[in-house]
Amino acid sequence: MTETLPLELARCRVWYEAQDAVRLLDYPGSTWRGVFGHALKDVACAYPGRACAGCPDVNECPYPPLFESIGSGDPFRPYIFEPSAFSGYFPPGAALTLDLVLFGWLNDWLSLLGAALQRVTIQPTRVPAI
């Protein structure tokens, strides 16, 4: 007999257009995770400026379990970023595509995560003239 373990998955594809020149370093996953984390906190946080540990909504908010080390250990990350480009220079107007794969309970927050993905910005890179 084969037992199955249900696992909800969702794949979201987001297209961005570089407004300014952007240079992504090798392994840009940390860049995407960082800008996504800041954007998620902006849209999810009901108490801006307050630490997550002292927040009355800490158990109802998706940000702390994804980005804060509460208790011991690293935060749980039930998502995968799959950028279309892993590194390189992108001039203004260049398209950047990002796939975000969500697992399990994180699918319940899809609309909030979508709002955060709309706010994602990567700081422009100063590129020397050639």
DSSP file (Angstrom, degrees, kcal/mol; ACC not computed):
  #  RESIDUE AA STRUCTURE BP1 BP2  ACC     N-H-->O    O-->H-N    N-H-->O    O-->H-N    TCO  KAPPA ALPHA  PHI   PSI    X-CA   Y-CA   Z-CA
    1    1 A M              0   0    0      0, 0.0     2,-0.5     0, 0.0     0, 0.0   0.000 360.0 360.0 360.0 135.0    0.0    0.0    0.0
    2    2 A T        -     0   0    0      2,-0.0     2,-0.4     0, 0.0     0, 0.0  -0.882 360.0-155.4-103.5 127.1    1.3    3.4   -0.9
    3    3 A E        -     0   0    0     -2,-0.5     2,-0.4     2,-0.0     0, 0.0  -0.783   8.5-148.6 -98.5 145.4    0.6    6.3    1.4
    4    4 A T        -     0   0    0     -2,-0.4    -2,-0.0     2,-0.0     0, 0.0  -0.868   5.5-151.4-114.0 149.5    0.5    9.9    0.1
    5    5 A L        -     0   0    0     -2,-0.4     2,-0.1     2,-0.0    -2,-0.0  -0.955  22.4-135.2-116.8 109.6    1.4   13.0    1.8
    6    6 A P        +     0   0    0      0, 0.0     2,-0.4     0, 0.0    -2,-0.0  -0.425  25.8 179.2 -68.7 136.2   -0.5   16.0    0.5
    7    7 A L        -     0   0    0     -2,-0.1     2,-0.4    97,-0.1    -2,-0.0  -0.940  20.9-140.6-139.6 115.1    1.6   19.1   -0.1
    8    8 A E        -     0   0    0     -2,-0.4    96,-2.2     2,-0.0     2,-0.4  -0.600  25.3-177.8 -77.1 130.5    0.1   22.3   -1.5
    9    9 A L  E     -A  103   0A   0     -2,-0.4     2,-0.4    94,-0.2    94,-0.2  -0.963  10.6-177.6-127.3 145.9    2.3   24.0   -4.0
   10   10 A A  E     -A  102   0A   0     92,-1.7    92,-3.2    -2,-0.4     2,-0.5  -0.993  10.5-157.1-139.7 138.6    1.9   27.3   -5.9
   11   11 A R  E     -A  101   0A   0     -2,-0.4     2,-0.4    90,-0.2    90,-0.2  -0.974  10.5-170.8-116.9 125.2    4.2   28.8   -8.5
   12   12 A C  E     -A  100   0A   0     88,-2.8    88,-2.9    -2,-0.5     2,-0.5  -0.941   7.0-157.7-114.0 134.5    4.0   32.5   -9.1
   13   13 A R  E     -A   99   0A   0     -2,-0.4     2,-0.4    86,-0.2    86,-0.2  -0.962  11.1-172.0-114.1 127.9    5.9   34.2  -11.9
   14   14 A V  E     -A   98   0A   0     84,-3.0    84,-2.7    -2,-0.5     2,-0.5  -0.956   9.8-152.6-121.5 135.3    6.6   37.9  -11.6
   15   15 A W  E     -A   97   0A   0     -2,-0.4     2,-0.3    82,-0.2    82,-0.2  -0.915  13.8-174.3-108.7 133.2    8.0   40.2  -14.3
   16   16 A Y  E     -A   96   0A   0     80,-3.2    80,-2.8    -2,-0.5     2,-0.5  -0.910  14.7-146.9-121.1 151.3   10.0   43.3  -13.4
   17   17 A E  E     -A   95   0A   0     -2,-0.3     2,-0.4    78,-0.2    78,-0.2  -0.983  25.0-120.5-117.8 127.5   11.3   46.0  -15.6
   18   18 A A        -     0   0    0     76,-2.9    75,-3.9    -2,-0.5    76,-0.2  -0.508  24.0-173.3 -66.3 120.5   14.6   47.6  -14.6
   19   19 A Q  S    S+     0   0    0     -2,-0.4     2,-0.3    73,-0.2    -1,-0.2   0.786  76.4  14.3 -82.7 -30.5   13.9   51.3  -14.2
   20   20 A D  S    S-     0   0    0     71,-0.1    73,-0.1    -3,-0.1     2,-0.1  -0.801 108.9 -66.3-131.3 172.3   17.6   52.0  -13.7
   21   21 A A        -     0   0    0     -2,-0.3   104,-3.2   104,-0.2     2,-0.4  -0.437  55.0-169.5 -63.7 134.7   20.8   50.0  -14.4
   22   22 A V  E     -C   90   0B   0     68,-2.6    68,-3.2   102,-0.2     2,-0.5  -0.989  13.2-163.6-129.6 136.5   20.9   46.9  -12.1
   23   23 A R  E     -C   89   0B   0     -2,-0.4     2,-0.5    66,-0.2    66,-0.2  -0.979   8.1-159.3-120.1 119.6   23.8   44.5  -11.5
   24   24 A L  E     -C   88   0B   0     64,-2.7    64,-2.5    -2,-0.5     3,-0.1  -0.853  14.1-140.2 -96.8 129.1   23.0   41.2   -9.9
   25   25 A L        -     0   0    0     -2,-0.5     6,-0.1    62,-0.2    -1,-0.0  -0.290  41.3 -68.7 -77.4 168.9   25.9   39.5   -8.3
   26   26 A D  S    S+     0   0    0      1,-0.2    -1,-0.2    61,-0.1    61,-0.1  -0.283 121.2  18.5 -56.1 144.9   26.4   35.7   -8.4
   27   27 A Y  S >  S-     0   0    0      1,-0.1     3,-0.9    -3,-0.1     4,-0.2   0.974  73.0-177.6  55.5  65.0   23.8   33.8   -6.4
   28   28 A P  T 3>  +     0   0    0      0, 0.0     4,-2.5     0, 0.0     3,-0.3   0.368  52.8 104.3 -77.7   7.8   21.2   36.6   -6.2
   29   29 A G  H 3> S+     0   0    0      1,-0.2     4,-2.8     2,-0.2     5,-0.2   0.880  79.4  51.9 -55.9 -38.7   18.9   34.6   -4.1
   30   30 A S  H <> S+     0   0    0     -3,-0.9     4,-2.4     2,-0.2    -1,-0.2   0.865 108.7  51.3 -68.1 -33.4   19.9   36.5   -1.0
   31   31 A T  H  > S+     0   0    0     -3,-0.3     4,-2.6    -4,-0.2     5,-0.3   0.954 113.2  44.0 -65.0 -49.4   19.2   39.8   -2.8
   32   32 A W  H  X S+     0   0    0     -4,-2.5     4,-2.3     1,-0.2    -2,-0.2   0.914 114.8  49.4 -61.2 -42.9   15.7   38.6   -3.8
   33   33 A R  H  X S+     0   0    0     -4,-2.8     4,-2.5    -5,-0.2    -1,-0.2   0.905 112.2  49.0 -63.4 -41.2   15.0   37.2   -0.3
   34   34 A G  H  X S+     0   0    0     -4,-2.4     4,-2.2     2,-0.2    -2,-0.2   0.938 113.8  42.8 -65.4 -48.2   16.2   40.5    1.3
   35   35 A V  H  X S+     0   0    0     -4,-2.6     4,-2.1     1,-0.2    -1,-0.2   0.868 115.2  51.2 -68.6 -34.1   14.1   42.8   -0.9
   36   36 A F  H  X S+     0   0    0     -4,-2.3     4,-3.0    -5,-0.3    -1,-0.2   0.916 108.6  52.0 -65.5 -42.6   11.1   40.5   -0.6
   37   37 A G  H  X S+     0   0    0     -4,-2.5     4,-2.3     2,-0.2    -2,-0.2   0.914 110.7  46.9 -60.1 -44.5   11.5   40.4    3.2
   38   38 A H  H  X S+     0   0    0     -4,-2.2     4,-2.0     2,-0.2    -1,-0.2   0.917 114.4  47.4 -63.6 -42.8   11.5   44.2    3.4
   39   39 A A  H  X S+     0   0    0     -4,-2.1     4,-1.9     2,-0.2    -2,-0.2   0.901 111.4  51.0 -66.3 -40.2    8.5   44.5    1.1
   40   40 A L  H  X S+     0   0    0     -4,-3.0     4,-2.6     1,-0.2     5,-0.3   0.915 109.5  49.8 -63.7 -42.8    6.6   41.8    3.0
   41   41 A K  H  X S+     0   0    0     -4,-2.3     4,-2.1     1,-0.2    -1,-0.2   0.901 108.4  54.8 -63.3 -38.6    7.2   43.6    6.3
   42   42 A D  H  < S+     0   0    0     -4,-2.0    -1,-0.2     1,-0.2    -2,-0.2   0.901 117.5  34.1 -60.3 -41.6    5.9   46.8    4.8
   43   43 A V  H  < S+     0   0    0     -4,-1.9    -2,-0.2     1,-0.1    -1,-0.2   0.765 124.4  41.6 -87.4 -24.4    2.6   45.3    3.7
   44   44 A A  H  < S+     0   0    0     -4,-2.6     2,-0.4    -5,-0.2    -3,-0.2   0.771  88.2  97.0 -93.6 -27.7    2.1   42.9    6.6
   45   45 A C     <  -     0   0    0     -4,-2.1     7,-0.0    -5,-0.3    -4,-0.0  -0.487  41.0-178.4 -78.1 123.2    3.1   44.9    9.6
   46   46 A A  S    S+     0   0    0     -2,-0.4    -1,-0.2     1,-0.2    -4,-0.0   0.577  85.1  45.9 -87.8 -12.6    0.3   46.5   11.5
   47   47 A Y  S >  S-     0   0    0      3,-0.1     3,-1.9    10,-0.0    -1,-0.2  -0.601  81.8-161.8-130.8  70.0    2.8   48.1   14.0
   48   48 A P  T 3  S+     0   0    0      0, 0.0     3,-0.1     0, 0.0    -6,-0.0  -0.219  76.4  23.0 -55.9 139.9    5.7   49.5   11.9
   49   49 A G  T 3  S+     0   0    0      1,-0.3     2,-0.3     0, 0.0     0, 0.0   0.283  97.0 114.4  87.8 -10.3    8.9   50.1   14.0
   50   50 A R  S <  S-     0   0    0     -3,-1.9    -1,-0.3     1,-0.1     2,-0.1  -0.722  72.8-110.1 -94.2 143.2    7.9   47.6   16.6
   51   51 A A    >   -     0   0    0     -2,-0.3     3,-0.9     1,-0.1     4,-0.3  -0.448  21.3-128.3 -69.3 142.6   10.0   44.4   17.1
   52   52 A C  G >  S+     0   0    0      1,-0.2     3,-1.4     2,-0.2     6,-0.2   0.864 105.5  63.4 -60.0 -36.7    8.2   41.2   16.1
   53   53 A A  G 3  S+     0   0    0      1,-0.3    -1,-0.2     5,-0.0     5,-0.1   0.800 109.6  38.8 -61.6 -29.4    8.9   39.6   19.4
   54   54 A G  G <  S+     0   0    0     -3,-0.9    -1,-0.3     4,-0.0    -2,-0.2   0.330  90.1 116.7-101.7   7.7    6.8   42.2   21.3
   55   55 A C    X   -     0   0    0     -3,-1.4     3,-1.3    -4,-0.3     4,-0.2  -0.560  61.4-143.6 -81.6 136.3    4.1   42.5   18.7
   56   56 A P  T 3  S+     0   0    0      0, 0.0     3,-0.3     0, 0.0    -1,-0.1   0.703 102.7  51.3 -69.8 -16.8    0.5   41.4   19.7
   57   57 A D  T >> S+     0   0    0      1,-0.2     3,-1.8     2,-0.1     4,-0.9   0.223  72.3 116.1-100.6  13.7    0.0   40.1   16.1
   58   58 A V  T <4 S+     0   0    0     -3,-1.3     3,-0.3     1,-0.3    -1,-0.2   0.799  76.8  48.8 -56.6 -31.7    3.1   37.9   16.1
   59   59 A N  T 34 S+     0   0    0     -3,-0.3    -1,-0.3     1,-0.2    -2,-0.1   0.612 114.2  45.1 -85.1 -11.5    1.2   34.7   15.8
   60   60 A E  T <4 S+     0   0    0     -3,-1.8    -1,-0.2    -4,-0.0    -2,-0.2   0.403  95.4  89.7-108.1   0.4   -1.1   35.9   13.0
   61   61 A C     <  -     0   0    0     -4,-0.9   -16,-0.0    -3,-0.3   -17,-0.0  -0.803  63.1-149.5-104.5 137.7    1.6   37.5   10.8
   62   62 A P  S  > S+     0   0    0      0, 0.0     4,-0.9     0, 0.0     5,-0.1   0.707  86.2  73.5 -77.1 -17.9    3.5   35.7    8.0
   63   63 A Y  H >> S+     0   0    0      1,-0.2     4,-2.4     2,-0.2     3,-0.9   0.949  89.1  53.1 -65.2 -51.8    6.6   37.8    8.4
   64   64 A P  H 3> S+     0   0    0      0, 0.0     4,-2.3     0, 0.0     6,-0.2   0.900 108.6  47.0 -56.7 -46.7    8.1   36.5   11.7
   65   65 A P  H 34 S+     0   0    0      0, 0.0    11,-1.1     0, 0.0    -2,-0.2   0.770 119.1  43.3 -68.4 -18.8    8.2   32.7   10.9
   66   66 A L  H << S+     0   0    0     -3,-0.9    -3,-0.1    -4,-0.9   -29,-0.1   0.796 133.4  11.1 -90.7 -31.3    9.8   33.5    7.5
   67   67 A F  H  < S+     0   0    0     -4,-2.4     2,-0.4    -5,-0.1    -4,-0.1   0.538 107.6  77.0-130.0 -10.0   12.3   36.1    8.5
   68   68 A E     <  -     0   0    0     -4,-2.3     2,-1.2    -5,-0.5    -1,-0.0  -0.865  68.3-133.2-109.3 140.2   12.8   36.4   12.3
   69   69 A S        -     0   0    0     -2,-0.4     2,-0.6     6,-0.1     4,-0.1  -0.767  32.7-179.2 -87.4  96.7   14.7   33.9   14.5
   70   70 A I        -     0   0    0     -2,-1.2     2,-0.4    -6,-0.2    -2,-0.0  -0.874  61.2 -17.3-101.0 125.5   12.1   33.5   17.2
   71   71 A G  S    S-     0   0    0     -2,-0.6     2,-0.4     0, 0.0    -2,-0.0  -0.676 122.8 -21.8  79.0-134.9   13.4   31.1   19.9
   72   72 A S  S    S+     0   0    0     -2,-0.4    -2,-0.1     2,-0.1     2,-0.1  -0.848 105.4  25.4-111.9 148.9   16.3   29.1   18.7
   73   73 A G  S    S-     0   0    0     -2,-0.4     3,-0.1    -4,-0.1     0, 0.0  -0.188  89.5 -52.2  96.5 172.3   17.3   28.3   15.2
   74   74 A D        -     0   0    0      1,-0.1    -6,-0.1    -5,-0.1    -2,-0.1  -0.426  63.8 -90.6 -81.9 157.4   16.8   29.8   11.8
   75   75 A P        -     0   0    0      0, 0.0     2,-0.4     0, 0.0    -9,-0.2  -0.336  43.6-108.7 -64.9 152.3   13.4   30.9   10.4
   76   76 A F        -     0   0    0    -11,-1.1    -3,-0.0    -3,-0.1     0, 0.0  -0.668  29.0-159.2 -81.8 134.2   11.5   28.3    8.4
   77   77 A R        +     0   0    0     -2,-0.4     2,-1.0     1,-0.1   -11,-0.1  -0.793  15.9 176.4-121.1  88.7   11.4   29.1    4.6
   78   78 A P        +     0   0    0      0, 0.0    25,-2.4     0, 0.0     2,-0.3  -0.204  61.0  73.9 -85.3  46.9    8.6   27.3    2.8
   79   79 A Y  E     -B  102   0A   0     -2,-1.0     2,-0.4    23,-0.2    23,-0.2  -0.981  61.7-150.6-151.6 159.6    9.4   29.0   -0.5
   80   80 A I  E     -B  101   0A   0     21,-1.9    21,-2.6    -2,-0.3     2,-0.5  -0.999  11.2-145.7-134.5 131.2   12.0   29.0   -3.2
   81   81 A F  E     -B  100   0A   0     -2,-0.4    19,-0.2    19,-0.2   -52,-0.1  -0.850  14.5-175.3 -92.9 130.3   13.1   31.9   -5.4
   82   82 A E  E     -B   99   0A   0     17,-3.2    17,-2.1    -2,-0.5     2,-0.1  -0.803   8.7-166.0-125.6  88.8   13.9   30.9   -9.0
   83   83 A P  E     -B   98   0A   0      0, 0.0    15,-0.2     0, 0.0     3,-0.1  -0.440  22.4-136.7 -73.9 149.4   15.2   34.0  -10.8
   84   84 A S  S    S+     0   0    0     13,-2.9     2,-0.4     1,-0.2    14,-0.1   0.808  95.7  39.7 -73.7 -28.8   15.5   33.8  -14.6
   85   85 A A        -     0   0    0     12,-0.4    -1,-0.2     1,-0.1     3,-0.1  -0.982  64.6-167.6-122.6 131.3   18.9   35.5  -14.5
   86   86 A F  S    S-     0   0    0     -2,-0.4     2,-0.3     1,-0.3    -1,-0.1   0.747  70.1 -12.2 -91.5 -24.5   21.4   34.6  -11.8
   87   87 A S  S    S+     0   0    0    -61,-0.1    -1,-0.3   -60,-0.1     2,-0.2  -0.979  81.7  84.9-163.5 166.9   23.9   37.4  -12.4
   88   88 A G  E     -C   24   0B   0    -64,-2.5   -64,-2.7    -2,-0.3     2,-0.4  -0.670  68.2 -55.4 128.4-179.8   24.8   40.1  -14.8
   89   89 A Y  E     -C   23   0B   0    -66,-0.2   -66,-0.2    -2,-0.2    -2,-0.1  -0.822  39.0-167.7-101.0 135.2   24.1   43.7  -15.8
   90   90 A F  E     -C   22   0B   0    -68,-3.2   -68,-2.6    -2,-0.4     3,-0.1  -0.966  12.0-148.0-126.3 113.5   20.6   44.8  -16.7
   91   91 A P    >   -     0   0    0      0, 0.0     3,-2.3     0, 0.0   -73,-0.2  -0.244  44.0 -68.5 -73.5 167.0   20.2   48.2  -18.5
   92   92 A P  T 3  S+     0   0    0      0, 0.0   -73,-0.2     0, 0.0   -71,-0.1  -0.309 125.6  26.6 -54.2 136.1   17.1   50.3  -18.0
   93   93 A G  T 3  S+     0   0    0    -75,-3.9   -74,-0.1     1,-0.3     2,-0.1   0.252  87.8 137.1  92.6 -11.6   14.1   48.7  -19.6
   94   94 A A    <   -     0   0    0     -3,-2.3   -76,-2.9   -76,-0.2     2,-0.4  -0.389  53.5-122.6 -69.1 145.8   15.5   45.1  -19.2
   95   95 A A  E     -A   17   0A   0    -78,-0.2     2,-0.4    -3,-0.1   -78,-0.2  -0.737  23.7-169.8 -91.7 136.3   13.1   42.4  -18.1
   96   96 A L  E     -A   16   0A   0    -80,-2.8   -80,-3.2    -2,-0.4     2,-0.4  -0.995   6.6-160.3-122.8 130.4   13.8   40.4  -15.0
   97   97 A T  E     -A   15   0A   0     -2,-0.4   -13,-2.9   -82,-0.2   -12,-0.4  -0.917   7.1-173.7-114.4 138.0   11.6   37.4  -14.2
   98   98 A L  E     -AB  14  83A   0    -84,-2.7   -84,-3.0    -2,-0.4     2,-0.4  -0.995   9.0-158.5-132.1 126.9   11.3   35.8  -10.8
   99   99 A D  E     -AB  13  82A   0    -17,-2.1   -17,-3.2    -2,-0.4     2,-0.5  -0.882   7.7-163.9 -99.4 136.7    9.4   32.6  -10.0
  100  100 A L  E     -AB  12  81A   0    -88,-2.9   -88,-2.8    -2,-0.4     2,-0.5  -0.985   2.4-160.2-121.8 120.3    8.3   32.1   -6.4
  101  101 A V  E     -AB  11  80A   0    -21,-2.6   -21,-1.9    -2,-0.5     2,-0.4  -0.892  10.0-160.8-102.9 125.7    7.4   28.6   -5.4
  102  102 A L  E     -AB  10  79A   0    -92,-3.2   -92,-1.7    -2,-0.5     2,-0.4  -0.842   1.4-157.5-109.5 143.1    5.2   28.4   -2.2
  103  103 A F  E >   -A    9   0A   0    -25,-2.4     3,-1.6    -2,-0.4   -94,-0.2  -0.933  45.5 -41.9-120.4 142.1    4.7   25.3    0.0
  104  104 A G  G >  S+     0   0    0    -96,-2.2     3,-2.1    -2,-0.4     4,-0.3  -0.076 122.5  12.0  55.3-130.7    2.0   24.4    2.5
  105  105 A W  G >  S+     0   0    0      1,-0.3     3,-1.6     2,-0.2     4,-0.3   0.696 114.7  73.5 -58.8 -23.5    0.6   27.0    4.8
  106  106 A L  G X  S+     0   0    0     -3,-1.6     3,-1.5     1,-0.3    -1,-0.3   0.758  82.3  71.0 -66.4 -22.2    2.3   29.9    2.9
  107  107 A N  G X  S+     0   0    0     -3,-2.1     3,-1.5     1,-0.3    -1,-0.3   0.780  86.0  66.7 -62.2 -26.3   -0.3   29.5    0.1
  108  108 A D  G <  S+     0   0    0     -3,-1.6    -1,-0.3    -4,-0.3     3,-0.2   0.699  99.9  51.1 -66.3 -18.3   -2.9   30.9    2.5
  109  109 A W  G <> S+     0   0    0     -3,-1.5     4,-2.7    -4,-0.3     3,-0.3   0.115  72.7 122.5-104.2  19.1   -1.0   34.2    2.4
  110  110 A L  H <> S+     0   0    0     -3,-1.5     4,-2.5     1,-0.2    -1,-0.2   0.860  72.5  49.6 -55.6 -43.0   -0.9   34.4   -1.5
  111  111 A S  H  > S+     0   0    0     -3,-0.2     4,-1.8     2,-0.2    -1,-0.2   0.905 113.7  45.8 -66.1 -39.5   -2.7   37.8   -1.8
  112  112 A L  H  > S+     0   0    0     -3,-0.3     4,-2.0     2,-0.2    -2,-0.2   0.898 112.7  50.5 -68.0 -40.2   -0.4   39.4    0.8
  113  113 A L  H  X S+     0   0    0     -4,-2.7     4,-2.6     1,-0.2    -2,-0.2   0.883 108.3  53.6 -64.6 -37.7    2.7   37.9   -0.8
  114  114 A G  H  X S+     0   0    0     -4,-2.5     4,-1.6    -5,-0.3    -1,-0.2   0.902 107.2  50.8 -61.9 -41.1    1.5   39.2   -4.2
  115  115 A A  H  X S+     0   0    0     -4,-1.8     4,-0.7     1,-0.2    -2,-0.2   0.885 111.0  49.2 -63.7 -38.2    1.2   42.7   -2.7
  116  116 A A  H >X S+     0   0    0     -4,-2.0     3,-1.0     1,-0.2     4,-0.7   0.912 107.3  54.0 -67.0 -42.0    4.7   42.4   -1.3
  117  117 A L  H >< S+     0   0    0     -4,-2.6     3,-0.5     1,-0.3    -1,-0.2   0.819 103.7  57.3 -62.6 -29.7    6.0   41.2   -4.7
  118  118 A Q  H 3< S+     0   0    0     -4,-1.6    -1,-0.3     1,-0.2    -2,-0.2   0.748 107.4  48.7 -70.4 -22.6    4.5   44.3   -6.3
  119  119 A R  H << S+     0   0    0     -3,-1.0    -1,-0.2    -4,-0.7    -2,-0.2   0.526  81.0 124.2 -93.4  -7.5    6.6   46.5   -3.9
  120  120 A V    <<  +     0   0    0     -4,-0.7     2,-0.4    -3,-0.5   -84,-0.1  -0.310  33.9 173.7 -60.1 129.4    9.9   44.8   -4.5
  121  121 A T        -     0   0    0    -86,-0.1     2,-0.5    -2,-0.0   -82,-0.1  -0.999  21.2-153.4-135.8 140.5   12.6   47.2   -5.6
  122  122 A I        -     0   0    0     -2,-0.4     3,-0.1   -87,-0.0   -90,-0.0  -0.956  32.8-111.2-111.1 130.2   16.3   46.5   -6.2
  123  123 A Q        -     0   0    0     -2,-0.5    -2,-0.0     1,-0.1     0, 0.0  -0.295  37.9-105.1 -61.7 139.6   18.5   49.5   -5.8
  124  124 A P        -     0   0    0      0, 0.0     2,-0.4     0, 0.0  -102,-0.2  -0.269  31.0-128.2 -64.5 153.1   20.1   50.8   -9.0
  125  125 A T        -     0   0    0   -104,-3.2     2,-0.7    -3,-0.1  -104,-0.2  -0.855  12.7-126.2-103.9 135.2   23.8   50.1   -9.6
  126  126 A R        -     0   0    0     -2,-0.4  -104,-0.0  -103,-0.1  -103,-0.0  -0.722  29.8-165.2 -79.5 118.6   26.2   52.8  -10.5
  127  127 A V        -     0   0    0     -2,-0.7     3,-0.1  -106,-0.0  -106,-0.1  -0.924  19.2-122.2-109.2 123.2   27.8   51.5  -13.7
  128  128 A P        -     0   0    0      0, 0.0     2,-0.1     0, 0.0     0, 0.0  -0.314  31.7-105.4 -64.1 144.8   31.0   53.3  -14.8
  129  129 A A              0   0    0      1,-0.1     0, 0.0     0, 0.0     0, 0.0  -0.413 360.0 360.0 -67.7 143.8   31.0   54.8  -18.2
  130  130 A I              0   0    0     -2,-0.1    -1,-0.1    -3,-0.1     0, 0.0   0.399 360.0 360.0-104.2 360.0   32.9   52.9  -20.8
